[in-house]
Amino acid sequence: MLSFFEDIGKDARKHAATALAAAFAFVMALSWNDAIQGIVQKIVEYLGLVGEKYIIQLAAAIIATIICLIGIIAASRIVGKQKR
């Protein structure tokens, strides 16, 4: 019976650590938000995208998605190389 409660305690600590890591990742993502928005805004200005606000927002969202995908792919490759 004691082993059961020890297992619950271990699982609780694991879940708490995962939640804490996710919280830190969320804070990290928020800190990148302004930087990425600034870069995207400069790209939109450089491309001369003017017009309706929703078109500019759509273009900015597409550019931000591309930038983030490149970052995710790069991070995945780095982690993949470290696991080998």
Z-matrix of the N, CA and C atoms (Angstrom, degrees):
N
C 1 1.455
C 2 1.527 1 110.23
N 3 1.330 2 117.05 1 -38.27
C 4 1.454 3 121.02 2 -179.63
C 5 1.530 4 110.46 3 -64.46
N 6 1.343 5 115.61 4 -36.85
C 7 1.467 6 120.74 5 179.09
C 8 1.533 7 110.49 6 -60.89
N 9 1.315 8 116.56 7 -37.15
C 10 1.464 9 121.58 8 179.15
C 11 1.527 10 110.64 9 -59.90
N 12 1.336 11 116.46 10 -45.71
C 13 1.461 12 120.31 11 -179.21
C 14 1.526 13 111.85 12 -71.17
N 15 1.332 14 116.48 13 -32.39
C 16 1.463 15 119.42 14 176.08
C 17 1.529 16 110.31 15 -65.40
N 18 1.338 17 116.02 16 -40.46
C 19 1.472 18 120.46 17 177.97
C 20 1.522 19 111.21 18 -63.78
N 21 1.312 20 116.36 19 -39.80
C 22 1.470 21 120.38 20 178.08
C 23 1.523 22 109.65 21 -63.10
N 24 1.328 23 116.85 22 -42.50
C 25 1.464 24 120.86 23 178.43
C 26 1.516 25 111.85 24 -62.27
N 27 1.341 26 117.35 25 -42.07
C 28 1.461 27 121.48 26 178.36
C 29 1.528 28 110.57 27 -63.71
N 30 1.342 29 115.61 28 -44.73
C 31 1.465 30 119.38 29 178.81
C 32 1.523 31 111.25 30 -62.80
N 33 1.310 32 116.57 31 -40.02
C 34 1.465 33 120.43 32 179.90
C 35 1.524 34 110.43 33 -63.15
N 36 1.330 35 117.00 34 -42.42
C 37 1.470 36 120.44 35 178.25
C 38 1.529 37 110.93 36 -64.23
N 39 1.342 38 116.62 37 -40.66
C 40 1.466 39 119.96 38 178.57
C 41 1.527 40 110.92 39 -62.18
N 42 1.327 41 115.82 40 -45.51
C 43 1.461 42 120.04 41 -179.71
C 44 1.521 43 111.56 42 -66.42
N 45 1.317 44 116.64 43 -37.23
C 46 1.466 45 120.60 44 177.83
C 47 1.530 46 110.11 45 -65.37
N 48 1.334 47 116.65 46 -41.01
C 49 1.471 48 120.51 47 178.77
C 50 1.525 49 110.26 48 -65.09
N 51 1.325 50 116.99 49 -40.34
C 52 1.467 51 120.89 50 178.24
C 53 1.528 52 110.41 51 -64.39
N 54 1.314 53 116.72 52 -43.58
C 55 1.464 54 120.56 53 178.89
C 56 1.524 55 110.99 54 -63.62
N 57 1.317 56 116.73 55 -40.09
C 58 1.465 57 120.77 56 178.91
C 59 1.533 58 110.75 57 -65.66
N 60 1.322 59 116.79 58 -41.86
C 61 1.467 60 120.46 59 177.46
C 62 1.530 61 110.42 60 -63.28
N 63 1.323 62 117.12 61 -40.55
C 64 1.464 63 120.66 62 178.08
C 65 1.526 64 110.83 63 -64.43
N 66 1.318 65 117.34 64 -38.16
C 67 1.465 66 120.90 65 178.66
C 68 1.530 67 110.45 66 -64.66
N 69 1.328 68 116.44 67 -43.09
C 70 1.462 69 119.53 68 177.66
C 71 1.530 70 110.85 69 -64.74
N 72 1.323 71 117.41 70 -39.43
C 73 1.467 72 120.86 71 178.09
C 74 1.526 73 110.47 72 -63.38
N 75 1.324 74 116.84 73 -37.87
C 76 1.457 75 120.65 74 178.67
C 77 1.525 76 110.85 75 -65.18
N 78 1.325 77 117.09 76 -43.29
C 79 1.464 78 121.34 77 177.41
C 80 1.531 79 110.05 78 -62.18
N 81 1.323 80 115.94 79 -41.38
C 82 1.459 81 120.72 80 178.80
C 83 1.538 82 110.30 81 -62.86
N 84 1.315 83 116.31 82 -42.80
C 85 1.467 84 120.09 83 178.80
C 86 1.526 85 111.04 84 -63.62
N 87 1.314 86 116.92 85 -40.26
C 88 1.463 87 120.04 86 178.31
C 89 1.524 88 111.74 87 -63.92
N 90 1.326 89 116.03 88 -35.54
C 91 1.463 90 118.64 89 179.83
C 92 1.525 91 111.17 90 -69.20
N 93 1.317 92 116.96 91 -29.67
C 94 1.465 93 120.38 92 176.88
C 95 1.523 94 111.64 93 -77.85
N 96 1.308 95 117.84 94 -19.51
C 97 1.460 96 122.18 95 -175.99
C 98 1.524 97 112.23 96 -53.66
N 99 1.312 98 117.06 97 -51.23
C 100 1.464 99 120.13 98 -178.23
C 101 1.525 100 111.69 99 -64.23
N 102 1.327 101 115.98 100 -40.01
C 103 1.464 102 119.82 101 -179.78
C 104 1.528 103 110.55 102 -63.31
N 105 1.314 104 116.81 103 -46.17
C 106 1.467 105 120.29 104 -179.57
C 107 1.520 106 110.41 105 -66.19
N 108 1.327 107 117.41 106 -40.86
C 109 1.469 108 119.55 107 178.56
C 110 1.524 109 110.95 108 -62.38
N 111 1.324 110 117.17 109 -38.71
C 112 1.460 111 120.51 110 177.93
C 113 1.520 112 111.84 111 -63.68
N 114 1.334 113 116.20 112 -44.24
C 115 1.459 114 120.65 113 178.59
C 116 1.525 115 110.64 114 -63.24
N 117 1.322 116 116.03 115 -45.44
C 118 1.466 117 120.17 116 -179.97
C 119 1.522 118 110.45 117 -62.07
N 120 1.310 119 117.05 118 -41.78
C 121 1.469 120 120.53 119 179.24
C 122 1.524 121 110.62 120 -60.98
N 123 1.333 122 116.93 121 -41.87
C 124 1.471 123 120.34 122 178.22
C 125 1.522 124 110.88 123 -64.39
N 126 1.330 125 117.50 124 -39.25
C 127 1.466 126 121.03 125 178.11
C 128 1.522 127 110.43 126 -65.29
N 129 1.329 128 117.03 127 -43.16
C 130 1.467 129 121.23 128 178.76
C 131 1.532 130 110.02 129 -61.07
N 132 1.332 131 116.43 130 -43.71
C 133 1.469 132 120.18 131 178.15
C 134 1.523 133 111.03 132 -64.88
N 135 1.341 134 116.26 133 -42.21
C 136 1.461 135 120.74 134 -179.15
C 137 1.529 136 111.04 135 -62.89
N 138 1.337 137 116.30 136 -39.20
C 139 1.462 138 120.72 137 179.60
C 140 1.519 139 112.07 138 -76.52
N 141 1.323 140 116.86 139 -8.77
C 142 1.455 141 121.09 140 178.43
C 143 1.518 142 113.30 141 69.57
N 144 1.326 143 115.66 142 30.87
C 145 1.462 144 119.33 143 -179.78
C 146 1.529 145 109.27 144 -76.69
N 147 1.289 146 115.14 145 108.58
C 148 1.459 147 121.10 146 178.17
C 149 1.521 148 108.12 147 -128.80
N 150 1.275 149 115.75 148 158.88
C 151 1.462 150 119.67 149 179.27
C 152 1.515 151 109.97 150 141.92
N 153 1.309 152 113.96 151 -149.17
C 154 1.457 153 119.90 152 -179.48
C 155 1.525 154 110.04 153 -62.92
N 156 1.316 155 114.53 154 145.61
C 157 1.459 156 120.10 155 -175.55
C 158 1.534 157 111.65 156 -59.77
N 159 1.327 158 117.31 157 -39.15
C 160 1.458 159 119.35 158 -177.40
C 161 1.521 160 111.76 159 -67.91
N 162 1.318 161 118.06 160 -30.35
C 163 1.466 162 120.76 161 177.13
C 164 1.525 163 109.81 162 -69.26
N 165 1.319 164 116.81 163 -41.70
C 166 1.461 165 120.97 164 177.88
C 167 1.527 166 109.80 165 -64.50
N 168 1.325 167 117.34 166 -42.10
C 169 1.464 168 120.62 167 178.83
C 170 1.527 169 110.95 168 -64.59
N 171 1.327 170 117.02 169 -38.61
C 172 1.457 171 120.62 170 177.94
C 173 1.523 172 110.58 171 -64.78
N 174 1.317 173 116.76 172 -44.63
C 175 1.470 174 120.64 173 178.03
C 176 1.524 175 109.99 174 -62.14
N 177 1.321 176 117.20 175 -42.43
C 178 1.465 177 121.14 176 179.32
C 179 1.531 178 110.56 177 -63.68
N 180 1.322 179 117.19 178 -40.08
C 181 1.466 180 120.79 179 179.36
C 182 1.528 181 110.67 180 -65.36
N 183 1.311 182 117.39 181 -40.02
C 184 1.467 183 120.90 182 178.82
C 185 1.531 184 110.24 183 -65.39
N 186 1.316 185 116.64 184 -45.03
C 187 1.469 186 120.67 185 179.16
C 188 1.533 187 110.44 186 -63.21
N 189 1.330 188 116.78 187 -43.77
C 190 1.465 189 120.44 188 179.02
C 191 1.526 190 110.71 189 -62.62
N 192 1.321 191 117.32 190 -39.29
C 193 1.462 192 121.41 191 178.26
C 194 1.520 193 110.83 192 -61.61
N 195 1.320 194 116.32 193 -44.25
C 196 1.466 195 120.44 194 179.31
C 197 1.532 196 110.55 195 -62.58
N 198 1.328 197 116.71 196 -44.94
C 199 1.469 198 120.72 197 179.11
C 200 1.532 199 110.17 198 -61.01
N 201 1.322 200 116.87 199 -45.09
C 202 1.464 201 120.42 200 -178.90
C 203 1.526 202 111.65 201 -66.70
N 204 1.322 203 117.73 202 -38.80
C 205 1.461 204 120.25 203 177.62
C 206 1.522 205 111.32 204 -62.86
N 207 1.322 206 116.61 205 -40.83
C 208 1.461 207 120.21 206 176.69
C 209 1.528 208 109.79 207 -61.20
N 210 1.337 209 116.87 208 -42.52
C 211 1.462 210 120.56 209 177.78
C 212 1.515 211 112.52 210 -63.69
N 213 1.319 212 117.77 211 -41.50
C 214 1.466 213 121.70 212 179.80
C 215 1.523 214 110.40 213 -65.60
N 216 1.329 215 116.63 214 -43.87
C 217 1.469 216 120.58 215 179.59
C 218 1.526 217 110.00 216 -63.28
N 219 1.332 218 116.71 217 -44.18
C 220 1.467 219 120.10 218 179.38
C 221 1.527 220 110.93 219 -62.28
N 222 1.324 221 117.12 220 -44.96
C 223 1.463 222 120.61 221 179.87
C 224 1.526 223 110.97 222 -64.09
N 225 1.321 224 117.58 223 -39.83
C 226 1.460 225 121.24 224 179.02
C 227 1.523 226 110.96 225 -63.50
N 228 1.317 227 116.67 226 -40.65
C 229 1.468 228 119.94 227 179.10
C 230 1.522 229 110.92 228 -66.91
N 231 1.316 230 117.09 229 -39.70
C 232 1.469 231 120.22 230 179.12
C 233 1.524 232 109.91 231 -63.58
N 234 1.324 233 117.09 232 -46.45
C 235 1.457 234 120.84 233 -179.87
C 236 1.525 235 110.23 234 -65.43
N 237 1.343 236 116.52 235 -38.75
C 238 1.456 237 120.18 236 178.15
C 239 1.513 238 112.14 237 -62.34
N 240 1.322 239 118.33 238 -38.83
C 241 1.456 240 121.71 239 178.86
C 242 1.530 241 110.93 240 -69.61
N 243 1.329 242 116.88 241 -33.51
C 244 1.464 243 120.58 242 -179.74
C 245 1.521 244 111.13 243 -70.71
N 246 1.329 245 118.27 244 -28.81
C 247 1.464 246 121.66 245 -178.91
C 248 1.520 247 111.68 246 -75.61
N 249 1.334 248 118.31 247 -20.50
C 250 1.470 249 121.07 248 -177.99
C 251 1.476 250 112.51 249 -74.85
